[in-house]
């Protein structure tokens, strides 16, 4: 099986039910694959090794066409292979999404870290992006206001 990194398979990194349903090609190019490996090695691998549990990647690479089809932001770092969404569901061995969020916030390099919806106790999933140079360390919380996604600074 082709791997992006030690713990992230190519299949997991490019999987999309929407792409399959709509017949959208979601194949990353060579440079995008390099960026994906960079992100996976520096974000997913340390999380996996620290918590010693499988950490599902629910969204990683999205082609421009797929990103448009799902209503993704035009500037989405998923299109560049620089962002991943992580989701432990209801938790694994006592580890919750909030634990991933806090570990990234405290110990890892990142460009953007988003507490995606959920509650004050646990996000529905964690979005994290990383670039090679100029990481902003921007921390946000996504909420719905009148049916529209709004991002506010995370406190």
N, C-alpha and C positions, 0 to 999 in steps of 0.2 A: 504494500500500500504506500502510495506517495505521501510524504510528510512535509508539512510546513515547518514544524519544529518537533522536538522530542515528544510532546503530548498532543499536538494538533495535527490532525490529518488534513490532506488536501480536500477530501470529500466534506469534512465538517466545516472547513473554512470557506467553501464555495456553495454549500447547500442552500437551496431556496425552493420552497414549495411553490411560491409565486412564479419563479423563473420556469420551473418544470411545467406548471399549469399553462403558462402563456407562451411556452416555447422560446424563452429568452436565453440567449447564450450568456452564461455567467463565468466565462473563462478569463482569468487575469493574465496579463502579459508578464514578461520576464522581470521588468523593473518593479511592477506591482508585487510580484511574488517575493522579491528581495525585501520590499518594505514590510510585507506580511510576516516574513521570517523574523525581521528585526523586532516587530511588535510582539510576536508570539514568544520569542526568546527572552525578552526583557519584561514582559508583563505576565503572560500566561504561565510560563515555566516557573518563575519564582513563586507565584501563587500556588501552583500545583505542588511544588516541593515543600513549601511552608505548611500548607494545610493537609497535605498527604491524602487528598481526595480527588476524584475526577471533577473537573470544572468545565461544564458544558459551554461551548461557544455557540450562541444562538444566532449571531449574525457577525460576519467578518467582511469578506469582500462582496461588493455589489457592483455590477456593471452599471454604467450610466443609464442604460435602458431599464434595468431592473430597479434602480433607485427612483427613476421617474414613475415607474409603474406602481411602486408602493407609496408614493408621495413623500419620499425622502427629501431632506434639505438639499438644495442645489450645491451647497458647499460641503456636503457630507464627506467626512474623511474615510468612510467605508469605501467610497469609489476609488480612492487612492491606495487602499489596503493598509491604511494607517489607524483604523479603529476596529474594535471588537466589542460585542455585547456578551456579557456573561450572566448566566442565570442558574442558580442552584435550586430553583423551584421552592419547595417548602423547607429546604435545607438538607444537608448531607452530614451525618455524624455530628450534629449540633452546630455546624457551620452554616451561617445564613449569608444572603447577599450583602447585608450591611457589613459583615466581617471582611468580605472581599473589598468593599468600598473603603473601609477604614485602613486596611493593610496597604492598599494602593496609595491612599492619601498620605499615609505616614512614611512609607518606606520605598516606594518606587517612583521612578521618573514617569511623567505623563504630560501630555499637552492639554488634554481636557478629560475631566472625570465628571460623570453625570449620574446622580441618584435619580433613576427613572421611575417616576410615579410611585406607586405603593403607598406606604403609610409613613408616619414619623419613626416607626420602629424598623422597617425593612423596605427597601425599594423592590419594585417588581423585577428589575434587572439592573445591571451596572454597565454603563457605556464608558469605555476608556480609549483614548487615542494617544499616540506617541509619534513624534517626528524625530529625525536624527539631530536637528539643530533648532534652537529657538522655542523649546517647549514653554508654553504659557503658564502651566500649572493652574489652569482655570477650573474651578470646582462649582458645579451648578446643580440645581434641583429642577426636574421637569414636572410640571403640573398642568392640569387642564383648567382653563378659564373660558367659560362660555363655549365649550367644545373645541377650543383651540389650544394646542400645546404652547406653554409659556415656560421659559427658562429664567430662573432667578438665582442669584448667588446663594450658594450653600453656606449656612452658618454652622 
